[in-house]
Amino acid sequence: MYSLKRINYYLLVLEKSETGFSAYSPDVFGCIATGETLEETTEQMRSALALHLADIKDLPKPRGIDAYLEALSDSEGETFYLTHILVENIIANYQQEMLTL
């Protein structure tokens, strides 16, 4: 059986803004991104997470369902979208990008 305590995904919260969208992860304090579309904002957030976490020895642990519930309660009726990213993919993609530079 799948356990919610074993979630290895960071939650991404994308919110509608006057100029497009903004994104943050309640699992990774201080990491944000913006973009004109949902797709662009999600990609910008993936890059921001990779850069934010690149030099951190102990990655923040995903909070699982608690992060989702907090995002829902904080929304206050605003338009927002939830998605997630596999923690291991963030670092692997960043390392791959650095090899190609």
N, C-alpha and C positions, 0 to 999 in steps of 0.2 A: 504494500500500500504506500502511496506517495505521502510524504510528510511535509507539511508547510514549514517546519523548522529547518528543512534542508534546502530552502530556496537559495540558489546561487545567482540570482538576478537582482540588479539594481533597478528600482522603480524610476521611470522618467515621467514627470508631469509636464505636459505641454498646455499652455494657457493662451487663449486668444488675446491679442493686444490691438491697439489702434493701427499699428504698422505691420502686423503679421502675427508672429507667435513668439513666446518665450518658453524656456524649458529649465527645469532644475531637477535634481535628484535628492529626495529627503534622506537618502542613505549616504550621500557625499556632500557634507556641508561646504557651502561657498562655491560650488561649481554650477555655473549657469551658461545658457546660450540663447541666441535669438536667430530668427530667420523670417523670411517672407512667407514661406509655406510650411506645412507640417513636415514634409519630407526634408526640406532644407534644415529646419530647426532640429529635427532628430539627428541628422548627420552632423550638424554643428555640435550637438550635445555629445555625441559619441567621441568626436575629436577632443572636445573640452575635457571629458572624463579621462581619456587616454593621457592627455598632457597633465592633468591634475594628479593622476595616480602614478605617473611614470616613475617618480623618485620616492614613492612612499614604500617603506619596507613592509609594514603591516597594513594591508588594505582594509578599509572599513568593511565590517560584515553587513551583508544585506539584512534589513530588519524584517523582511517577509511581509506577512499580512498586516502587521501593525503600520507599516509605511503606506499601504493602500488605504487603510481605514482613516489614517490621519489626513491623507490627501483629500478624501471624500468629505471629511468634516470641515476641512479648511476652505473648501471651494466656495462656500457662501453663495451658491447659485450662479457663479461665473461659468462661462464656457471653458471646459478643459478636456484634455484627452490623457489617458494613461497608456503607457507601454512599458517595456522593460528590455534590459540588455544583459546577456550572460556575462558575468564578471570576467571569466577567463578570456572571452572574446575581446574585451577592451584592451587588455595588455598584449595579447597575441597580435591583434591588428596593428597596434602602435609599433611593436617590435618589427613587424613586417614592413611597415611604412619607413622606418628608420633605415632598414637594410637597402631599400631602393633609392635612397637619397644619395 
